[in-house]
Amino acid sequence: MSEPVDALSRNHGFSGVVLVNRGDETLLAKAYGHAHLAYGVENTVDTRFAIASGTKGLTALAVIGLVAEGRLKLETTAREVLGGDLPLIDDRVTVEHLLTHTSGIGDYCDEEADPPPNPLLATSADYLAALDGFPQRCPPGQEFRYNNGAFVVLGLIAERISGIPFATLVRDRVCVPAGMADTAFLRSDALPGRTATGYLEDGRTNVFSLPVMGHGDGGIYSTAPDFRRFWPALTAGRIVPREWADRMLRPHADGYGLGFWLPRPGWVRLEGGDHGVTFRSTHVPASGLTATLISNNHRGGGPLLGYLDEMLAKP
């Protein structure tokens, strides 16, 4: 397995980490490229990377944890929690609509049409202001439309219901029980050691292309080994009760569960991409196989992603 991955990485100019495991058995663990070009710091298997929209699954788990405790319901409307904030959100939009990208709300970060959000976003108040002013696009429940803003709204809802800052909530409710010690929301302009800087096509860093600090829709930093720990913790019911974990991984809308992609029967996936960021972690519960790729340059995973899918599909 190592030789084709090495060749694809070399030919594609890949910078990042590929980790493949079957349960506790490591099948492949390789790092390529540099975490910081100017200082010549090479990536290692345990380097932390931004994972962009991979964050959405962690947001969904924080929300479902509150649902499992009876502090929130899938049928709870956003309006019940938001009060007078974000008045353009339809009063019928529920937590379930937001989790399944069927809310129909206007998106502050529409990947098909609008420019990216202001990179100076750092606090919940900043995100609340950024979300305001986008009209409802269609009635809730009518269609699947991928929506970044919906997961920021979920983060705001979870924060208000729990009374705990969102980043702390994700840490305590998701990362700690999963054993993800290297996963956290970090400021992009103050990255600590062992953390990769993202690079754009022209060689500049992505510090002016992403929010200062992520929220419910993206921006957490993690490692490939942390996702090796994440999937067993999820499916075993250590993050949310097993019955809720199973429910999250069932199809709800257009190949999507509650915060998770379901690319084919028996597979579950988290993925994300942004300026200088590529992330994909796919788990096959029946075989125990997990393949995680994280990259910090504009080339992303390229053909490596296809190779990893082929490997996962082999009997």
C-alpha positions in Angstrom: 0.0 0.0 0.0 2.9 2.4 0.8 4.4 2.4 -2.7 1.4 3.6 -4.7 0.6 6.2 -2.0 4.2 7.4 -2.2 4.1 7.6 -6.0 0.7 9.5 -6.0 1.9 11.9 -3.4 5.1 12.6 -5.2 3.5 13.1 -8.6 0.7 15.3 -7.2 2.9 17.4 -4.9 0.9 16.3 -1.9 1.6 17.9 1.4 -0.1 16.3 4.4 -0.8 13.0 6.1 -2.4 9.7 5.1 -3.4 7.2 7.8 -5.2 3.9 7.1 -6.0 1.5 9.9 -8.2 -1.5 10.6 -9.2 -1.2 14.3 -5.9 -1.1 16.3 -3.8 -2.3 13.3 -2.0 0.5 11.4 -1.9 -0.3 7.6 -0.3 2.9 6.5 0.9 6.0 8.3 2.8 8.5 6.1 3.5 12.2 6.2 4.6 14.3 3.2 5.6 17.9 2.6 6.0 20.8 5.0 4.0 22.1 7.9 5.8 25.4 7.5 7.7 26.2 4.3 9.6 29.3 5.5 11.2 27.4 8.4 11.5 24.1 6.7 9.3 22.3 9.3 8.2 18.9 7.8 4.8 17.4 8.4 4.7 14.4 10.7 1.9 11.9 11.2 0.8 13.7 14.4 0.9 17.2 12.9 -2.3 19.2 13.5 -4.2 20.5 10.4 -7.3 22.5 9.9 -10.2 20.2 8.8 -12.6 22.8 7.4 -16.2 21.3 7.2 -15.1 18.1 8.9 -16.0 20.2 12.0 -19.7 19.8 11.1 -19.8 16.3 12.4 -18.4 17.4 15.8 -21.0 20.2 15.9 -23.7 17.7 15.2 -22.5 15.5 18.0 -22.5 18.5 20.5 -26.1 19.3 19.5 -27.3 15.6 19.6 -25.7 15.3 23.0 -28.1 18.0 24.2 -31.0 16.3 22.5 -30.2 13.0 24.1 -30.3 14.7 27.5 -33.7 16.2 26.8 -32.4 19.8 26.8 -33.2 20.2 23.1 -35.4 18.4 20.5 -34.9 17.8 16.8 -38.3 19.5 16.5 -37.1 22.6 18.4 -37.3 25.6 16.1 -34.3 27.9 15.8 -36.7 30.8 16.6 -37.4 29.3 20.1 -33.7 29.6 20.9 -32.7 32.6 18.9 -35.5 34.9 19.9 -35.3 38.1 17.9 -31.9 37.4 16.4 -31.6 36.5 12.7 -35.2 37.5 11.9 -34.9 36.3 8.3 -34.8 32.7 9.3 -38.2 31.1 8.7 -40.0 30.5 12.0 -40.6 26.9 11.0 -36.9 25.9 10.7 -36.0 23.2 13.2 -32.8 21.7 14.6 -33.3 18.7 12.3 -33.6 20.9 9.2 -30.3 22.6 10.1 -28.6 19.3 10.7 -29.6 17.8 7.4 -29.0 20.9 5.1 -32.8 21.2 4.5 -33.4 24.4 6.3 -33.6 26.6 3.2 -32.0 29.5 5.1 -29.8 32.0 3.4 -26.1 31.1 3.7 -23.5 33.6 4.8 -20.8 31.4 3.0 -22.5 30.2 -0.1 -19.8 28.2 -1.9 -21.6 28.4 -5.2 -22.2 32.1 -5.4 -21.1 34.4 -2.6 -17.6 35.5 -1.6 -16.1 33.9 1.5 -16.9 35.4 4.9 -14.9 38.2 6.5 -11.7 36.5 7.8 -11.9 38.6 11.0 -14.5 36.3 12.4 -13.4 35.1 15.9 -16.3 35.1 18.4 -19.9 34.0 18.5 -21.0 37.6 18.3 -18.9 38.1 15.1 -20.6 35.1 13.5 -24.1 36.2 14.6 -23.5 39.5 12.9 -22.1 37.8 9.7 -25.2 35.6 9.5 -27.7 38.4 9.6 -29.3 39.8 6.5 -29.6 36.7 4.3 -33.2 36.0 3.3 -34.7 32.5 3.3 -34.1 30.7 0.0 -36.9 28.1 0.1 -39.3 26.7 2.6 -37.8 24.4 5.3 -37.8 20.7 4.4 -38.3 21.3 0.7 -34.8 20.5 -0.6 -31.3 19.5 0.3 -28.9 22.5 -0.1 -25.5 22.4 1.5 -25.4 25.2 4.0 -22.5 26.4 6.1 -24.5 29.0 7.9 -26.9 26.4 9.2 -24.1 24.8 11.2 -23.1 28.1 12.7 -26.7 28.6 13.8 -26.5 25.1 15.3 -23.4 26.2 17.2 -25.2 29.3 18.5 -28.2 27.2 19.6 -26.0 24.7 21.4 -24.1 27.5 23.1 -27.3 29.2 24.3 -28.9 26.0 25.5 -25.9 24.7 27.4 -24.6 28.1 28.6 -21.1 27.0 27.6 -18.9 28.7 24.9 -19.2 26.6 21.7 -15.5 25.7 21.5 -15.5 24.5 25.1 -18.7 22.5 24.5 -17.1 20.6 21.6 -14.0 19.9 23.6 -15.9 18.6 26.6 -18.7 16.8 24.8 -16.9 15.4 21.8 -13.1 15.6 22.0 -12.6 14.4 25.6 -14.8 11.3 25.5 -13.3 10.4 22.1 -9.7 10.8 23.3 -9.0 13.5 20.7 -6.4 15.3 22.7 -5.0 17.2 19.7 -8.3 18.5 18.4 -9.3 22.1 19.2 -10.4 25.4 17.8 -7.2 27.5 17.3 -6.7 31.0 16.1 -5.3 30.9 12.6 -3.1 33.9 13.4 -1.5 32.3 16.5 -1.0 28.6 15.6 1.0 26.7 18.2 3.8 24.2 17.5 3.1 21.0 15.6 0.4 22.7 13.6 0.5 23.0 9.8 0.1 26.3 8.1 -2.1 26.2 5.0 -0.8 27.3 1.6 -2.5 28.8 -1.4 -1.6 28.2 -5.1 0.7 31.2 -5.3 2.6 30.1 -2.2 1.1 32.6 0.3 -0.3 31.3 3.6 -4.1 31.1 4.0 -4.2 33.3 7.1 -6.1 36.0 5.3 -8.4 33.6 3.6 -10.0 31.9 6.6 -11.8 33.2 9.7 -9.5 33.9 12.7 -11.3 31.2 14.6 -13.8 28.6 13.4 -17.3 27.9 14.6 -20.0 25.3 14.0 -19.4 25.1 10.2 -15.6 24.6 10.2 -12.2 25.6 11.3 -11.3 23.2 14.1 -7.8 21.7 14.0 -7.1 18.0 14.4 -4.8 15.1 13.5 -5.1 11.9 11.6 -4.5 9.8 14.7 -7.3 11.7 16.5 -9.7 10.5 13.8 -8.4 6.9 14.3 -9.8 7.3 17.8 -12.9 9.2 16.9 -14.8 6.6 14.8 -14.6 3.7 17.4 -15.7 6.2 20.1 -18.7 7.3 18.0 -19.9 3.9 17.0 -19.4 2.5 20.5 -21.6 5.2 22.0 -18.9 7.0 24.0 -19.7 10.4 22.6 -23.5 10.2 22.4 -25.7 7.2 23.3 -25.4 4.3 20.9 -29.0 4.7 19.7 -28.4 8.3 18.8 -25.1 7.5 17.1 -26.9 4.9 15.0 -29.6 7.5 14.1 -27.1 10.1 13.1 -25.5 7.6 10.6 -28.8 6.7 8.9 -29.7 8.5 5.7 -31.9 11.6 6.2 -31.5 13.7 3.0 -29.5 13.2 -0.2 -26.9 10.8 1.1 -26.5 12.7 4.4 -27.3 11.7 8.0 -27.3 14.1 10.9 -24.0 15.9 10.3 -22.3 13.0 8.4 -21.9 12.1 4.7 -23.0 8.6 3.7 -21.2 8.2 0.4 -22.3 4.5 -0.1 -24.0 1.8 1.9 -22.0 0.9 4.9 -19.7 3.9 4.8 -19.7 7.1 6.9 -17.5 10.1 6.1 -16.5 13.5 7.3 -14.8 15.8 4.9 -13.9 19.4 4.3 -12.1 21.7 1.9 -11.1 25.4 2.0 -8.3 27.6 1.0 -5.2 25.6 1.7 -7.2 22.8 3.5 -8.3 19.4 2.5 -9.7 16.8 4.9 -11.5 13.4 4.4 -11.9 10.6 7.0 -14.0 7.6 5.9 -15.0 4.8 8.2 -16.4 1.4 7.3 -17.9 -0.1 10.5 -18.4 -3.6 9.1 -14.6 -4.0 8.4 -13.2 -1.6 10.9 -11.3 0.2 8.2 -10.7 3.9 8.4 -8.8 6.0 5.9 -8.0 9.6 6.8 -6.2 12.2 4.6 -5.4 15.7 5.7 -3.6 18.3 3.5 -2.3 21.8 3.9 -1.8 23.0 0.4 -3.9 24.0 -2.6 -3.5 20.7 -4.3 -5.4 18.8 -1.7 -5.8 15.1 -1.9 -6.2 14.8 -5.7 -5.8 11.2 -6.9 -5.0 10.0 -3.4 -8.6 10.3 -2.4 -9.7 8.0 -5.2 -7.0 5.5 -4.4 -8.1 5.4 -0.7 -11.7 4.8 -1.7 -10.7 1.9 -4.0 -8.8 0.4 -1.1 -11.7 0.8 1.3 -14.0 -0.9 -1.3 -11.9 -4.0 -1.6 -13.4 -7.1 0.1 
